[in-house]
Amino acid sequence: GIGVDNSGNVFFGGAVADQSIVGATTLNSAGGSDIFLAKTNSSGAIQWAKRYGTANADQIIDMVTDTAGNMYAQVFFGSPSFNMDGQIVTSLIFGVCIAKFDANGTCTIAKTTQNIAIYIGGLAYSPLGFMAAVNSTVVAKLNMNCDTLWTRQIPTGLGAQCLFYDVAIDPSGNIV
């Protein structure tokens, strides 16, 4: 994913495997793939790069920035527990969370919903990590503290698929 703040700084992230060098920072994977995020200034110079991960596959699905320079990311974590700067999210097998990072890349909030771990526009999973409904898609709205305001589950029927992964911020500052 990629996002730009009001100052023209560019935030980007995704997944990194093995070893990657972003600017002057070497990112070494903990195993599988790990999430990474980085920031450039408006001239394109790398300001910082960070990695979070487990021995399994972890990745940023999508991200967006707000006017204050915070970044919100949909994060898939492939282990029962995932720690980003002391913000710990858990699931029985694997999970998805929404994480808020400040302008320096520090994770300040990481949450899953109470009933289902979700992509903010994507597939629905139960707390056990299994599909909540056969081929079900979820759309959710969260506030700036990553609290769920509402979710809508959209069943697509047996054998059908409706997949999308996205995150956006509405004019009121809510994450959609």
C-alpha positions as CSV (number, residue, x, y, z in Angstrom):
1,G,0.0,0.0,0.0
2,I,0.9,3.6,-0.4
3,G,-0.3,6.9,1.1
4,V,0.7,10.6,1.0
5,D,0.2,13.1,3.9
6,N,-0.5,16.8,3.6
7,S,3.2,17.6,3.6
8,G,4.0,15.4,0.6
9,N,5.6,12.6,2.7
10,V,5.1,9.2,1.2
11,F,4.3,6.2,3.4
12,F,4.5,2.7,1.9
13,G,4.4,-0.8,3.1
14,G,3.8,-4.5,2.2
15,A,5.6,-7.7,2.8
16,V,9.4,-8.4,2.9
17,A,11.0,-11.9,2.8
18,D,14.6,-12.7,3.7
19,Q,16.6,-9.5,3.6
20,S,15.8,-6.1,2.0
21,I,17.6,-2.8,2.2
22,V,15.4,0.3,2.4
23,G,17.5,3.4,2.4
24,A,20.1,2.9,5.1
25,T,18.0,0.3,7.0
26,T,18.4,-3.5,6.5
27,L,15.2,-5.4,7.2
28,N,15.7,-9.1,8.1
29,S,12.7,-11.3,8.0
30,A,11.8,-13.3,11.1
31,G,10.8,-16.1,8.7
32,G,8.2,-16.4,6.0
33,S,7.3,-12.8,5.1
34,D,7.1,-9.9,7.5
35,I,5.3,-6.6,7.2
36,F,7.4,-3.5,6.4
37,L,6.6,0.1,6.3
38,A,8.7,3.1,5.3
39,K,8.5,6.8,4.9
40,T,10.1,9.2,2.4
41,N,10.1,13.0,2.6
42,S,8.6,15.0,-0.2
43,S,11.9,14.9,-2.1
44,G,11.9,11.0,-1.9
45,A,14.7,10.6,0.7
46,I,14.0,7.6,3.0
47,Q,13.3,8.8,6.5
48,W,12.8,5.5,8.2
49,A,11.9,1.8,7.5
50,K,10.5,-0.7,10.0
51,R,9.7,-4.4,10.0
52,Y,7.3,-6.5,12.2
53,G,6.9,-10.2,11.9
54,T,6.7,-13.7,13.1
55,A,8.0,-17.0,11.8
56,N,5.0,-17.2,9.6
57,A,3.6,-15.1,6.7
58,D,2.7,-11.5,7.7
59,Q,1.9,-8.6,5.4
60,I,0.3,-5.3,5.0
61,I,-2.8,-5.7,2.8
62,D,-3.5,-2.0,2.3
63,M,-2.9,1.4,4.0
64,V,-4.0,5.0,4.0
65,T,-2.8,8.2,5.7
66,D,-4.8,10.9,7.4
67,T,-4.2,14.7,7.4
68,A,-2.1,14.5,10.6
69,G,0.4,12.1,9.1
70,N,-0.8,8.9,10.8
71,M,-1.0,5.7,8.8
72,Y,-3.7,3.1,9.1
73,A,-2.9,-0.4,7.7
74,Q,-4.8,-3.6,7.3
75,V,-2.4,-6.2,8.6
76,F,-2.5,-10.0,8.1
77,F,-0.6,-11.9,10.7
78,G,0.1,-15.6,10.3
79,S,0.6,-16.6,13.9
80,P,-1.7,-16.7,17.0
81,S,-0.1,-13.5,18.4
82,F,1.4,-10.5,16.7
83,N,3.3,-7.7,18.4
84,M,3.9,-4.2,16.9
85,D,5.6,-1.9,19.4
86,G,3.8,-3.5,22.3
87,Q,0.4,-3.4,20.6
88,I,-0.5,-7.1,20.7
89,V,-3.3,-8.7,18.7
90,T,-4.3,-12.4,19.0
91,S,-6.2,-15.1,17.2
92,L,-6.3,-18.9,17.6
93,I,-4.5,-19.6,14.3
94,F,-3.9,-16.4,12.3
95,G,-5.7,-13.1,12.0
96,V,-6.3,-9.7,10.5
97,C,-6.2,-6.4,12.3
98,I,-6.3,-2.6,11.7
99,A,-3.2,-0.9,13.0
100,K,-2.5,2.8,13.5
101,F,1.1,4.1,13.1
102,D,2.2,7.6,13.9
103,A,4.4,9.8,11.6
104,N,7.5,8.1,13.0
105,G,6.2,4.6,12.2
106,T,5.4,3.6,15.8
107,C,2.4,1.4,16.2
108,T,0.0,3.2,18.6
109,I,-3.1,1.0,18.1
110,A,-3.8,-2.5,16.8
111,K,-7.2,-4.0,17.0
112,T,-9.4,-6.8,15.7
113,T,-13.2,-6.6,16.1
114,Q,-14.8,-8.4,19.0
115,N,-16.7,-10.9,16.9
116,I,-14.6,-11.4,13.8
117,A,-11.2,-10.4,12.6
118,I,-11.7,-8.6,9.3
119,Y,-10.2,-7.0,6.3
120,I,-11.6,-3.5,6.0
121,G,-13.2,-4.6,2.8
122,G,-12.3,-8.2,2.3
123,L,-12.9,-11.7,3.6
124,A,-14.6,-12.5,7.0
125,Y,-12.9,-14.9,9.5
126,S,-14.2,-16.1,12.8
127,P,-12.1,-15.7,16.0
128,L,-10.9,-19.3,15.3
129,G,-9.5,-18.2,12.0
130,F,-12.0,-20.0,9.8
131,M,-14.5,-18.5,7.4
132,A,-17.4,-16.9,9.2
133,A,-19.7,-17.8,6.4
134,V,-19.1,-19.6,3.1
135,N,-17.4,-17.1,0.8
136,S,-18.5,-14.1,2.8
137,T,-17.2,-10.6,2.3
138,V,-17.1,-7.9,4.9
139,V,-17.2,-4.1,4.8
140,A,-16.5,-2.2,8.0
141,K,-16.4,1.4,9.3
142,L,-14.0,2.3,12.1
143,N,-13.3,5.6,13.9
144,M,-9.8,7.2,14.2
145,N,-9.1,5.0,17.3
146,C,-9.8,1.9,15.2
147,D,-13.1,1.2,17.1
148,T,-15.7,-0.6,15.0
149,L,-18.7,1.6,14.2
150,W,-20.4,-1.0,12.0
151,T,-19.8,-4.1,9.9
152,R,-21.7,-5.6,7.0
153,Q,-21.3,-9.2,6.0
154,I,-22.1,-9.9,2.4
155,P,-22.6,-13.6,1.7
156,T,-21.9,-14.5,-1.9
157,G,-23.2,-18.1,-2.0
158,L,-21.6,-21.5,-2.2
159,G,-18.9,-21.6,-4.9
160,A,-19.0,-17.9,-5.7
161,Q,-16.4,-15.4,-4.7
162,C,-16.4,-11.6,-4.1
163,L,-13.0,-10.5,-3.1
164,F,-11.6,-7.0,-2.5
165,Y,-9.1,-5.5,-0.1
166,D,-9.1,-1.8,0.5
167,V,-9.1,0.9,3.2
168,A,-10.0,4.6,3.0
169,I,-10.7,7.6,5.2
170,D,-14.0,9.5,4.8
171,P,-14.2,13.3,5.1
172,S,-15.1,13.0,8.8
173,G,-11.9,11.1,9.4
174,N,-13.5,7.6,9.8
175,I,-11.8,4.6,8.4
176,V,-14.0,2.8,5.8
